[in-house]
Amino acid sequence: MGHDAHCVPRPAGAAGAAGSGDDALDHEVEEVIAAVLTASRMLVGVSARALGRTAPSLTLPQLRALVVLDGRGPVKLAALADALGVNPSTALRMADRLEAAGSVTRQANPGNRREVVLSLTDRGRGLVAQVLADRHAEIATIVSRLPADRRAGLVEALRALTDAADEPPVAPRPAPPPEPSAP
């Protein structure tokens, strides 16, 4: 199936005058949006499969919270809510569930007893490591199907996209070691 099969028609009047340079630009932008949405759908699927294989009772938003805690260390509940783009009451309910599952601990902030500070437990850190390793392996399989000359262009395009979104980069890391073979 070619790229045109994924194009979604624009509503009438969505672009400038017919034949203008704006139409070509609008079409180009729409093509980029369609490609990003398709890639996003694929990556969410990769994450969901990795999560399902590792911790089926954990939701993607909960995993996201654990990843934030893993990357930032102990954080105040309000900072976690901000990082996740949710309101503090939603973050609190999520923290309750993650604490009940043994993935996070919650303590009063020594500097302000009204604030709650969340930290990953060893179990939570292990879950994050397992899910990310599984996700890494599946993405490595997908990327290995790309011809080498297309990979460089993909890296450049994805970095430009994540820079535009102010998303902090993930450092490249070696692939996880292969599973030991049975004796």
C-alpha beads as a LAMMPS data file, in Angstrom:
LAMMPS data file: protein, C-alpha beads

183 atoms
182 bonds

1 atom types
1 bond types

-500.0 500.0 xlo xhi
-500.0 500.0 ylo yhi
-500.0 500.0 zlo zhi

Masses

1 110.0

Atoms # bond

1 1 1 0.000 0.000 0.000
2 1 1 1.482 3.347 -1.031
3 1 1 1.731 6.525 0.987
4 1 1 -1.262 8.085 -0.804
5 1 1 -3.550 5.464 0.721
6 1 1 -2.868 7.025 4.127
7 1 1 -3.702 10.590 3.094
8 1 1 -6.823 12.005 4.662
9 1 1 -8.734 14.519 2.544
10 1 1 -8.914 18.058 3.922
11 1 1 -12.303 19.642 4.426
12 1 1 -13.349 22.116 1.747
13 1 1 -11.968 25.563 2.393
14 1 1 -9.193 24.259 4.631
15 1 1 -6.458 25.641 2.371
16 1 1 -5.777 28.858 0.476
17 1 1 -6.830 29.562 -3.116
18 1 1 -6.709 26.608 -5.496
19 1 1 -3.327 26.174 -7.102
20 1 1 -1.595 28.533 -4.708
21 1 1 1.685 27.766 -2.974
22 1 1 -0.320 27.528 0.257
23 1 1 -2.074 24.413 -1.093
24 1 1 1.232 22.663 -1.672
25 1 1 2.472 23.674 1.764
26 1 1 -0.794 22.588 3.404
27 1 1 -0.616 19.250 1.586
28 1 1 2.992 18.776 2.721
29 1 1 2.070 19.580 6.324
30 1 1 -0.877 17.172 6.167
31 1 1 1.395 14.442 4.777
32 1 1 3.805 14.968 7.688
33 1 1 0.937 14.907 10.184
34 1 1 -0.408 11.663 8.684
35 1 1 3.051 10.056 8.799
36 1 1 3.614 11.154 12.412
37 1 1 0.179 9.867 13.459
38 1 1 0.879 6.528 11.798
39 1 1 4.280 6.265 13.492
40 1 1 2.707 7.297 16.792
41 1 1 0.098 4.543 16.472
42 1 1 2.870 2.033 15.791
43 1 1 4.936 3.205 18.784
44 1 1 1.958 3.159 21.148
45 1 1 1.360 -0.412 19.993
46 1 1 4.992 -1.302 20.713
47 1 1 4.680 0.185 24.206
48 1 1 1.364 -1.544 24.886
49 1 1 2.733 -4.926 23.779
50 1 1 5.872 -4.484 25.912
51 1 1 3.735 -3.520 28.879
52 1 1 1.361 -6.447 28.311
53 1 1 4.224 -8.930 28.227
54 1 1 5.894 -7.492 31.330
55 1 1 3.204 -6.069 33.603
56 1 1 -0.303 -6.664 32.229
57 1 1 -2.017 -4.971 35.186
58 1 1 -0.085 -1.714 34.649
59 1 1 -1.666 0.914 32.370
60 1 1 0.242 3.045 29.858
61 1 1 -0.371 6.226 31.926
62 1 1 0.955 4.428 35.019
63 1 1 4.022 3.303 33.081
64 1 1 4.513 6.892 31.967
65 1 1 4.467 8.001 35.608
66 1 1 7.039 5.338 36.521
67 1 1 9.265 6.414 33.620
68 1 1 9.071 10.055 34.789
69 1 1 10.041 8.984 38.319
70 1 1 12.836 6.829 36.922
71 1 1 14.226 9.716 34.891
72 1 1 13.824 12.508 37.423
73 1 1 14.267 10.737 40.738
74 1 1 12.002 11.580 43.657
75 1 1 9.495 14.276 42.697
76 1 1 6.674 16.157 44.343
77 1 1 3.202 15.013 43.408
78 1 1 2.495 18.391 41.777
79 1 1 5.642 18.081 39.618
80 1 1 4.601 14.586 38.526
81 1 1 1.140 15.872 37.599
82 1 1 2.750 18.669 35.584
83 1 1 5.140 16.279 33.807
84 1 1 2.240 13.993 32.896
85 1 1 -0.053 16.850 31.879
86 1 1 -2.767 15.808 34.335
87 1 1 -4.349 17.523 37.309
88 1 1 -2.963 16.769 40.785
89 1 1 -6.006 14.719 41.826
90 1 1 -5.453 12.382 38.849
91 1 1 -1.770 12.073 39.744
92 1 1 -2.742 11.342 43.343
93 1 1 -5.078 8.504 42.313
94 1 1 -2.339 7.121 40.084
95 1 1 0.173 7.350 42.944
96 1 1 -2.278 5.510 45.200
97 1 1 -2.518 2.626 42.723
98 1 1 1.229 2.510 42.109
99 1 1 1.929 2.561 45.834
100 1 1 -0.588 -0.255 46.428
101 1 1 1.203 -2.270 43.715
102 1 1 4.550 -1.705 45.452
103 1 1 6.029 0.364 42.604
104 1 1 6.341 3.724 44.389
105 1 1 6.709 5.062 47.888
106 1 1 5.124 8.249 49.102
107 1 1 6.621 10.421 51.820
108 1 1 5.954 13.848 53.212
109 1 1 8.393 16.449 51.936
110 1 1 10.735 17.269 54.851
111 1 1 10.771 20.935 53.731
112 1 1 6.969 21.202 53.598
113 1 1 4.933 18.485 55.323
114 1 1 1.865 19.318 53.180
115 1 1 3.698 18.205 50.023
116 1 1 4.064 14.583 48.983
117 1 1 7.259 13.264 47.404
118 1 1 7.094 10.117 45.268
119 1 1 9.982 7.723 44.672
120 1 1 10.360 4.489 42.747
121 1 1 10.811 1.289 44.690
122 1 1 13.178 -1.413 43.483
123 1 1 10.107 -3.187 42.069
124 1 1 9.079 -0.041 40.176
125 1 1 12.598 0.472 38.841
126 1 1 12.684 -3.171 37.716
127 1 1 9.342 -2.836 35.914
128 1 1 10.553 0.239 34.053
129 1 1 13.785 -1.514 33.065
130 1 1 11.938 -4.615 31.841
131 1 1 9.332 -2.731 29.825
132 1 1 11.920 -0.402 28.270
133 1 1 14.199 -3.334 27.388
134 1 1 11.283 -5.161 25.760
135 1 1 10.265 -2.026 23.874
136 1 1 13.889 -1.467 22.821
137 1 1 14.099 -5.004 21.423
138 1 1 10.901 -4.644 19.377
139 1 1 11.930 -1.245 18.009
140 1 1 15.368 -2.682 17.152
141 1 1 13.652 -5.390 15.113
142 1 1 11.595 -2.805 13.240
143 1 1 14.556 -0.479 12.631
144 1 1 16.713 -3.384 11.431
145 1 1 14.249 -3.833 8.538
146 1 1 15.120 -0.355 7.252
147 1 1 17.894 0.001 4.699
148 1 1 20.946 1.640 6.300
149 1 1 20.704 4.728 4.070
150 1 1 17.124 5.407 5.307
151 1 1 18.101 5.190 9.001
152 1 1 20.213 8.366 8.965
153 1 1 17.361 10.365 7.457
154 1 1 14.971 8.946 10.034
155 1 1 17.248 9.936 12.910
156 1 1 17.507 13.495 11.554
157 1 1 13.736 13.798 11.048
158 1 1 12.844 12.354 14.455
159 1 1 15.345 14.609 16.217
160 1 1 13.854 17.627 14.461
161 1 1 10.363 16.539 15.525
162 1 1 11.312 15.920 19.159
163 1 1 13.282 19.191 19.270
164 1 1 10.188 21.042 18.020
165 1 1 8.199 19.424 20.845
166 1 1 10.884 20.230 23.467
167 1 1 11.080 16.519 24.276
168 1 1 14.292 15.623 26.104
169 1 1 16.370 13.115 24.149
170 1 1 16.867 9.504 25.162
171 1 1 20.522 8.521 25.042
172 1 1 21.352 5.663 22.683
173 1 1 22.180 2.488 24.545
174 1 1 23.442 -0.899 23.553
175 1 1 20.915 -3.606 22.851
176 1 1 20.041 -5.816 25.791
177 1 1 22.128 -9.001 26.003
178 1 1 20.607 -12.069 24.363
179 1 1 18.743 -14.528 26.540
180 1 1 20.992 -17.422 27.635
181 1 1 20.297 -20.607 25.728
182 1 1 19.014 -23.653 27.530
183 1 1 21.666 -26.262 28.348

Bonds

1 1 1 2
2 1 2 3
3 1 3 4
4 1 4 5
5 1 5 6
6 1 6 7
7 1 7 8
8 1 8 9
9 1 9 10
10 1 10 11
11 1 11 12
12 1 12 13
13 1 13 14
14 1 14 15
15 1 15 16
16 1 16 17
17 1 17 18
18 1 18 19
19 1 19 20
20 1 20 21
21 1 21 22
22 1 22 23
23 1 23 24
24 1 24 25
25 1 25 26
26 1 26 27
27 1 27 28
28 1 28 29
29 1 29 30
30 1 30 31
31 1 31 32
32 1 32 33
33 1 33 34
34 1 34 35
35 1 35 36
36 1 36 37
37 1 37 38
38 1 38 39
39 1 39 40
40 1 40 41
41 1 41 42
42 1 42 43
43 1 43 44
44 1 44 45
45 1 45 46
46 1 46 47
47 1 47 48
48 1 48 49
49 1 49 50
50 1 50 51
51 1 51 52
52 1 52 53
53 1 53 54
54 1 54 55
55 1 55 56
56 1 56 57
57 1 57 58
58 1 58 59
59 1 59 60
60 1 60 61
61 1 61 62
62 1 62 63
63 1 63 64
64 1 64 65
65 1 65 66
66 1 66 67
67 1 67 68
68 1 68 69
69 1 69 70
70 1 70 71
71 1 71 72
72 1 72 73
73 1 73 74
74 1 74 75
75 1 75 76
76 1 76 77
77 1 77 78
78 1 78 79
79 1 79 80
80 1 80 81
81 1 81 82
82 1 82 83
83 1 83 84
84 1 84 85
85 1 85 86
86 1 86 87
87 1 87 88
88 1 88 89
89 1 89 90
90 1 90 91
91 1 91 92
92 1 92 93
93 1 93 94
94 1 94 95
95 1 95 96
96 1 96 97
97 1 97 98
98 1 98 99
99 1 99 100
100 1 100 101
101 1 101 102
102 1 102 103
103 1 103 104
104 1 104 105
105 1 105 106
106 1 106 107
107 1 107 108
108 1 108 109
109 1 109 110
110 1 110 111
111 1 111 112
112 1 112 113
113 1 113 114
114 1 114 115
115 1 115 116
116 1 116 117
117 1 117 118
118 1 118 119
119 1 119 120
120 1 120 121
121 1 121 122
122 1 122 123
123 1 123 124
124 1 124 125
125 1 125 126
126 1 126 127
127 1 127 128
128 1 128 129
129 1 129 130
130 1 130 131
131 1 131 132
132 1 132 133
133 1 133 134
134 1 134 135
135 1 135 136
136 1 136 137
137 1 137 138
138 1 138 139
139 1 139 140
140 1 140 141
141 1 141 142
142 1 142 143
143 1 143 144
144 1 144 145
145 1 145 146
146 1 146 147
147 1 147 148
148 1 148 149
149 1 149 150
150 1 150 151
151 1 151 152
152 1 152 153
153 1 153 154
154 1 154 155
155 1 155 156
156 1 156 157
157 1 157 158
158 1 158 159
159 1 159 160
160 1 160 161
161 1 161 162
162 1 162 163
163 1 163 164
164 1 164 165
165 1 165 166
166 1 166 167
167 1 167 168
168 1 168 169
169 1 169 170
170 1 170 171
171 1 171 172
172 1 172 173
173 1 173 174
174 1 174 175
175 1 175 176
176 1 176 177
177 1 177 178
178 1 178 179
179 1 179 180
180 1 180 181
181 1 181 182
182 1 182 183
